[in-house]
């Protein structure tokens, strides 16, 4: 596995997925719910 920096919100599907997932989990934590941490990479 390798990582490559991409500009935020640049249309990269993995970047968009990570951003959406992070926002969803942050909203759960703010609501007092447990966060679920998982990473699925399916090209």
mmCIF file of the N, C-alpha and C atoms, coordinates in Angstrom:
data_MODEL
# 
_entry.id   MODEL 
# 
loop_
_atom_site.group_PDB 
_atom_site.id 
_atom_site.type_symbol 
_atom_site.label_atom_id 
_atom_site.label_alt_id 
_atom_site.label_comp_id 
_atom_site.label_asym_id 
_atom_site.label_entity_id 
_atom_site.label_seq_id 
_atom_site.pdbx_PDB_ins_code 
_atom_site.Cartn_x 
_atom_site.Cartn_y 
_atom_site.Cartn_z 
_atom_site.occupancy 
_atom_site.B_iso_or_equiv 
_atom_site.pdbx_formal_charge 
_atom_site.auth_seq_id 
_atom_site.auth_comp_id 
_atom_site.auth_asym_id 
_atom_site.auth_atom_id 
_atom_site.pdbx_PDB_model_num 
ATOM 1   N N  . UNK A 1 1  ? 0.851   -1.167 0.000  1.00 0.00 ? 1  UNK A N  1 
ATOM 2   C CA . UNK A 1 1  ? 0.000   0.000  0.000  1.00 0.00 ? 1  UNK A CA 1 
ATOM 3   C C  . UNK A 1 1  ? 0.896   1.230  0.000  1.00 0.00 ? 1  UNK A C  1 
ATOM 4   N N  . UNK A 1 2  ? 0.489   2.238  -0.702 1.00 0.00 ? 2  UNK A N  1 
ATOM 5   C CA . UNK A 1 2  ? 1.220   3.493  -0.684 1.00 0.00 ? 2  UNK A CA 1 
ATOM 6   C C  . UNK A 1 2  ? 0.221   4.640  -0.543 1.00 0.00 ? 2  UNK A C  1 
ATOM 7   N N  . UNK A 1 3  ? 0.721   5.763  -0.121 1.00 0.00 ? 3  UNK A N  1 
ATOM 8   C CA . UNK A 1 3  ? -0.105  6.945  0.063  1.00 0.00 ? 3  UNK A CA 1 
ATOM 9   C C  . UNK A 1 3  ? 0.429   8.060  -0.809 1.00 0.00 ? 3  UNK A C  1 
ATOM 10  N N  . UNK A 1 4  ? -0.476  8.875  -1.295 1.00 0.00 ? 4  UNK A N  1 
ATOM 11  C CA . UNK A 1 4  ? -0.089  9.994  -2.143 1.00 0.00 ? 4  UNK A CA 1 
ATOM 12  C C  . UNK A 1 4  ? -0.952  11.176 -1.749 1.00 0.00 ? 4  UNK A C  1 
ATOM 13  N N  . UNK A 1 5  ? -0.351  12.343 -1.516 1.00 0.00 ? 5  UNK A N  1 
ATOM 14  C CA . UNK A 1 5  ? -1.094  13.529 -1.162 1.00 0.00 ? 5  UNK A CA 1 
ATOM 15  C C  . UNK A 1 5  ? -1.881  14.006 -2.372 1.00 0.00 ? 5  UNK A C  1 
ATOM 16  N N  . UNK A 1 6  ? -3.136  14.366 -2.151 1.00 0.00 ? 6  UNK A N  1 
ATOM 17  C CA . UNK A 1 6  ? -3.947  14.996 -3.192 1.00 0.00 ? 6  UNK A CA 1 
ATOM 18  C C  . UNK A 1 6  ? -4.589  16.235 -2.607 1.00 0.00 ? 6  UNK A C  1 
ATOM 19  N N  . UNK A 1 7  ? -4.799  17.219 -3.429 1.00 0.00 ? 7  UNK A N  1 
ATOM 20  C CA . UNK A 1 7  ? -5.431  18.444 -2.970 1.00 0.00 ? 7  UNK A CA 1 
ATOM 21  C C  . UNK A 1 7  ? -6.839  18.127 -2.492 1.00 0.00 ? 7  UNK A C  1 
ATOM 22  N N  . UNK A 1 8  ? -7.234  18.716 -1.374 1.00 0.00 ? 8  UNK A N  1 
ATOM 23  C CA . UNK A 1 8  ? -8.562  18.474 -0.818 1.00 0.00 ? 8  UNK A CA 1 
ATOM 24  C C  . UNK A 1 8  ? -9.663  18.863 -1.790 1.00 0.00 ? 8  UNK A C  1 
ATOM 25  N N  . UNK A 1 9  ? -10.684 18.045 -1.816 1.00 0.00 ? 9  UNK A N  1 
ATOM 26  C CA . UNK A 1 9  ? -11.866 18.290 -2.641 1.00 0.00 ? 9  UNK A CA 1 
ATOM 27  C C  . UNK A 1 9  ? -11.510 18.464 -4.116 1.00 0.00 ? 9  UNK A C  1 
ATOM 28  N N  . UNK A 1 10 ? -10.558 17.658 -4.560 1.00 0.00 ? 10 UNK A N  1 
ATOM 29  C CA . UNK A 1 10 ? -10.098 17.771 -5.945 1.00 0.00 ? 10 UNK A CA 1 
ATOM 30  C C  . UNK A 1 10 ? -10.787 16.763 -6.863 1.00 0.00 ? 10 UNK A C  1 
ATOM 31  N N  . UNK A 1 11 ? -11.833 16.108 -6.364 1.00 0.00 ? 11 UNK A N  1 
ATOM 32  C CA . UNK A 1 11 ? -12.530 15.148 -7.193 1.00 0.00 ? 11 UNK A CA 1 
ATOM 33  C C  . UNK A 1 11 ? -11.945 13.744 -7.141 1.00 0.00 ? 11 UNK A C  1 
ATOM 34  N N  . UNK A 1 12 ? -10.884 13.541 -6.351 1.00 0.00 ? 12 UNK A N  1 
ATOM 35  C CA . UNK A 1 12 ? -10.315 12.213 -6.189 1.00 0.00 ? 12 UNK A CA 1 
ATOM 36  C C  . UNK A 1 12 ? -11.289 11.382 -5.358 1.00 0.00 ? 12 UNK A C  1 
ATOM 37  N N  . UNK A 1 13 ? -11.728 10.242 -5.887 1.00 0.00 ? 13 UNK A N  1 
ATOM 38  C CA . UNK A 1 13 ? -12.802 9.498  -5.223 1.00 0.00 ? 13 UNK A CA 1 
ATOM 39  C C  . UNK A 1 13 ? -12.404 9.008  -3.843 1.00 0.00 ? 13 UNK A C  1 
ATOM 40  N N  . UNK A 1 14 ? -11.151 8.654  -3.636 1.00 0.00 ? 14 UNK A N  1 
ATOM 41  C CA . UNK A 1 14 ? -10.733 8.192  -2.315 1.00 0.00 ? 14 UNK A CA 1 
ATOM 42  C C  . UNK A 1 14 ? -10.656 9.357  -1.333 1.00 0.00 ? 14 UNK A C  1 
ATOM 43  N N  . UNK A 1 15 ? -10.217 10.501 -1.800 1.00 0.00 ? 15 UNK A N  1 
ATOM 44  C CA . UNK A 1 15 ? -10.188 11.688 -0.954 1.00 0.00 ? 15 UNK A CA 1 
ATOM 45  C C  . UNK A 1 15 ? -11.607 12.079 -0.562 1.00 0.00 ? 15 UNK A C  1 
ATOM 46  N N  . UNK A 1 16 ? -12.510 12.044 -1.498 1.00 0.00 ? 16 UNK A N  1 
ATOM 47  C CA . UNK A 1 16 ? -13.901 12.389 -1.209 1.00 0.00 ? 16 UNK A CA 1 
ATOM 48  C C  . UNK A 1 16 ? -14.513 11.390 -0.228 1.00 0.00 ? 16 UNK A C  1 
ATOM 49  N N  . UNK A 1 17 ? -14.198 10.102 -0.386 1.00 0.00 ? 17 UNK A N  1 
ATOM 50  C CA . UNK A 1 17 ? -14.695 9.073  0.524  1.00 0.00 ? 17 UNK A CA 1 
ATOM 51  C C  . UNK A 1 17 ? -14.162 9.310  1.937  1.00 0.00 ? 17 UNK A C  1 
ATOM 52  N N  . UNK A 1 18 ? -12.886 9.590  2.051  1.00 0.00 ? 18 UNK A N  1 
ATOM 53  C CA . UNK A 1 18 ? -12.288 9.841  3.362  1.00 0.00 ? 18 UNK A CA 1 
ATOM 54  C C  . UNK A 1 18 ? -12.911 11.073 4.010  1.00 0.00 ? 18 UNK A C  1 
ATOM 55  N N  . UNK A 1 19 ? -13.134 12.117 3.242  1.00 0.00 ? 19 UNK A N  1 
ATOM 56  C CA . UNK A 1 19 ? -13.725 13.341 3.758  1.00 0.00 ? 19 UNK A CA 1 
ATOM 57  C C  . UNK A 1 19 ? -15.149 13.092 4.258  1.00 0.00 ? 19 UNK A C  1 
ATOM 58  N N  . UNK A 1 20 ? -15.940 12.378 3.476  1.00 0.00 ? 20 UNK A N  1 
ATOM 59  C CA . UNK A 1 20 ? -17.312 12.073 3.855  1.00 0.00 ? 20 UNK A CA 1 
ATOM 60  C C  . UNK A 1 20 ? -17.340 11.211 5.115  1.00 0.00 ? 20 UNK A C  1 
ATOM 61  N N  . UNK A 1 21 ? -16.493 10.210 5.171  1.00 0.00 ? 21 UNK A N  1 
ATOM 62  C CA . UNK A 1 21 ? -16.443 9.327  6.331  1.00 0.00 ? 21 UNK A CA 1 
ATOM 63  C C  . UNK A 1 21 ? -16.021 10.084 7.588  1.00 0.00 ? 21 UNK A C  1 
ATOM 64  N N  . UNK A 1 22 ? -15.020 10.934 7.451  1.00 0.00 ? 22 UNK A N  1 
ATOM 65  C CA . UNK A 1 22 ? -14.547 11.707 8.604  1.00 0.00 ? 22 UNK A CA 1 
ATOM 66  C C  . UNK A 1 22 ? -15.640 12.631 9.125  1.00 0.00 ? 22 UNK A C  1 
ATOM 67  N N  . UNK A 1 23 ? -16.347 13.291 8.234  1.00 0.00 ? 23 UNK A N  1 
ATOM 68  C CA . UNK A 1 23 ? -17.432 14.186 8.662  1.00 0.00 ? 23 UNK A CA 1 
ATOM 69  C C  . UNK A 1 23 ? -18.541 13.412 9.370  1.00 0.00 ? 23 UNK A C  1 
ATOM 70  N N  . UNK A 1 24 ? -18.901 12.251 8.821  1.00 0.00 ? 24 UNK A N  1 
ATOM 71  C CA . UNK A 1 24 ? -19.952 11.437 9.419  1.00 0.00 ? 24 UNK A CA 1 
ATOM 72  C C  . UNK A 1 24 ? -19.567 10.999 10.826 1.00 0.00 ? 24 UNK A C  1 
ATOM 73  N N  . UNK A 1 25 ? -18.352 10.516 10.987 1.00 0.00 ? 25 UNK A N  1 
ATOM 74  C CA . UNK A 1 25 ? -17.903 10.043 12.292 1.00 0.00 ? 25 UNK A CA 1 
ATOM 75  C C  . UNK A 1 25 ? -17.759 11.194 13.278 1.00 0.00 ? 25 UNK A C  1 
ATOM 76  N N  . UNK A 1 26 ? -17.315 12.361 12.823 1.00 0.00 ? 26 UNK A N  1 
ATOM 77  C CA . UNK A 1 26 ? -17.207 13.523 13.705 1.00 0.00 ? 26 UNK A CA 1 
ATOM 78  C C  . UNK A 1 26 ? -18.587 13.936 14.209 1.00 0.00 ? 26 UNK A C  1 
ATOM 79  N N  . UNK A 1 27 ? -19.586 13.869 13.344 1.00 0.00 ? 27 UNK A N  1 
ATOM 80  C CA . UNK A 1 27 ? -20.952 14.205 13.759 1.00 0.00 ? 27 UNK A CA 1 
ATOM 81  C C  . UNK A 1 27 ? -21.459 13.212 14.800 1.00 0.00 ? 27 UNK A C  1 
ATOM 82  N N  . UNK A 1 28 ? -21.111 11.941 14.662 1.00 0.00 ? 28 UNK A N  1 
ATOM 83  C CA . UNK A 1 28 ? -21.501 10.942 15.665 1.00 0.00 ? 28 UNK A CA 1 
ATOM 84  C C  . UNK A 1 28 ? -20.886 11.271 17.022 1.00 0.00 ? 28 UNK A C  1 
ATOM 85  N N  . UNK A 1 29 ? -19.596 11.578 17.029 1.00 0.00 ? 29 UNK A N  1 
ATOM 86  C CA . UNK A 1 29 ? -18.906 11.887 18.276 1.00 0.00 ? 29 UNK A CA 1 
ATOM 87  C C  . UNK A 1 29 ? -19.516 13.128 18.919 1.00 0.00 ? 29 UNK A C  1 
ATOM 88  N N  . UNK A 1 30 ? -19.819 14.141 18.131 1.00 0.00 ? 30 UNK A N  1 
ATOM 89  C CA . UNK A 1 30 ? -20.431 15.354 18.667 1.00 0.00 ? 30 UNK A CA 1 
ATOM 90  C C  . UNK A 1 30 ? -21.798 15.074 19.271 1.00 0.00 ? 30 UNK A C  1 
ATOM 91  N N  . UNK A 1 31 ? -22.494 14.055 18.757 1.00 0.00 ? 31 UNK A N  1 
ATOM 92  C CA . UNK A 1 31 ? -23.811 13.684 19.266 1.00 0.00 ? 31 UNK A CA 1 
ATOM 93  C C  . UNK A 1 31 ? -23.703 12.720 20.448 1.00 0.00 ? 31 UNK A C  1 
ATOM 94  N N  . UNK A 1 32 ? -22.474 12.384 20.836 1.00 0.00 ? 32 UNK A N  1 
ATOM 95  C CA . UNK A 1 32 ? -22.283 11.495 21.969 1.00 0.00 ? 32 UNK A CA 1 
ATOM 96  C C  . UNK A 1 32 ? -22.332 10.024 21.620 1.00 0.00 ? 32 UNK A C  1 
ATOM 97  N N  . UNK A 1 33 ? -22.292 9.706  20.343 1.00 0.00 ? 33 UNK A N  1 
ATOM 98  C CA . UNK A 1 33 ? -22.316 8.317  19.892 1.00 0.00 ? 33 UNK A CA 1 
ATOM 99  C C  . UNK A 1 33 ? -20.896 7.833  19.635 1.00 0.00 ? 33 UNK A C  1 
ATOM 100 N N  . UNK A 1 34 ? -20.672 6.524  19.713 1.00 0.00 ? 34 UNK A N  1 
ATOM 101 C CA . UNK A 1 34 ? -19.324 6.025  19.428 1.00 0.00 ? 34 UNK A CA 1 
ATOM 102 C C  . UNK A 1 34 ? -19.016 6.105  17.922 1.00 0.00 ? 34 UNK A C  1 
ATOM 103 N N  . UNK A 1 35 ? -17.782 6.427  17.641 1.00 0.00 ? 35 UNK A N  1 
ATOM 104 C CA . UNK A 1 35 ? -17.331 6.468  16.250 1.00 0.00 ? 35 UNK A CA 1 
ATOM 105 C C  . UNK A 1 35 ? -16.933 5.073  15.806 1.00 0.00 ? 35 UNK A C  1 
ATOM 106 N N  . UNK A 1 36 ? -17.147 4.777  14.560 1.00 0.00 ? 36 UNK A N  1 
ATOM 107 C CA . UNK A 1 36 ? -16.717 3.507  13.977 1.00 0.00 ? 36 UNK A CA 1 
ATOM 108 C C  . UNK A 1 36 ? -15.531 3.812  13.087 1.00 0.00 ? 36 UNK A C  1 
ATOM 109 N N  . UNK A 1 37 ? -14.424 3.152  13.365 1.00 0.00 ? 37 UNK A N  1 
ATOM 110 C CA . UNK A 1 37 ? -13.217 3.403  12.584 1.00 0.00 ? 37 UNK A CA 1 
ATOM 111 C C  . UNK A 1 37 ? -12.967 2.202  11.693 1.00 0.00 ? 37 UNK A C  1 
ATOM 112 N N  . UNK A 1 38 ? -13.042 2.414  10.388 1.00 0.00 ? 38 UNK A N  1 
ATOM 113 C CA . UNK A 1 38 ? -12.751 1.352  9.424  1.00 0.00 ? 38 UNK A CA 1 
ATOM 114 C C  . UNK A 1 38 ? -12.302 2.002  8.135  1.00 0.00 ? 38 UNK A C  1 
ATOM 115 N N  . UNK A 1 39 ? -11.532 1.284  7.401  1.00 0.00 ? 39 UNK A N  1 
ATOM 116 C CA . UNK A 1 39 ? -11.037 1.770  6.121  1.00 0.00 ? 39 UNK A CA 1 
ATOM 117 C C  . UNK A 1 39 ? -11.220 0.664  5.110  1.00 0.00 ? 39 UNK A C  1 
ATOM 118 N N  . UNK A 1 40 ? -11.978 0.954  4.091  1.00 0.00 ? 40 UNK A N  1 
ATOM 119 C CA . UNK A 1 40 ? -12.190 -0.028 3.029  1.00 0.00 ? 40 UNK A CA 1 
ATOM 120 C C  . UNK A 1 40 ? -11.733 0.583  1.712  1.00 0.00 ? 40 UNK A C  1 
ATOM 121 N N  . UNK A 1 41 ? -10.808 -0.068 1.069  1.00 0.00 ? 41 UNK A N  1 
ATOM 122 C CA . UNK A 1 41 ? -10.328 0.409  -0.222 1.00 0.00 ? 41 UNK A CA 1 
ATOM 123 C C  . UNK A 1 41 ? -10.690 -0.626 -1.268 1.00 0.00 ? 41 UNK A C  1 
ATOM 124 N N  . UNK A 1 42 ? -11.667 -0.305 -2.070 1.00 0.00 ? 42 UNK A N  1 
ATOM 125 C CA . UNK A 1 42 ? -12.088 -1.175 -3.157 1.00 0.00 ? 42 UNK A CA 1 
ATOM 126 C C  . UNK A 1 42 ? -12.055 -0.380 -4.454 1.00 0.00 ? 42 UNK A C  1 
ATOM 127 N N  . UNK A 1 43 ? -10.965 -0.482 -5.187 1.00 0.00 ? 43 UNK A N  1 
ATOM 128 C CA . UNK A 1 43 ? -10.848 0.315  -6.420 1.00 0.00 ? 43 UNK A CA 1 
ATOM 129 C C  . UNK A 1 43 ? -11.933 0.016  -7.430 1.00 0.00 ? 43 UNK A C  1 
# 
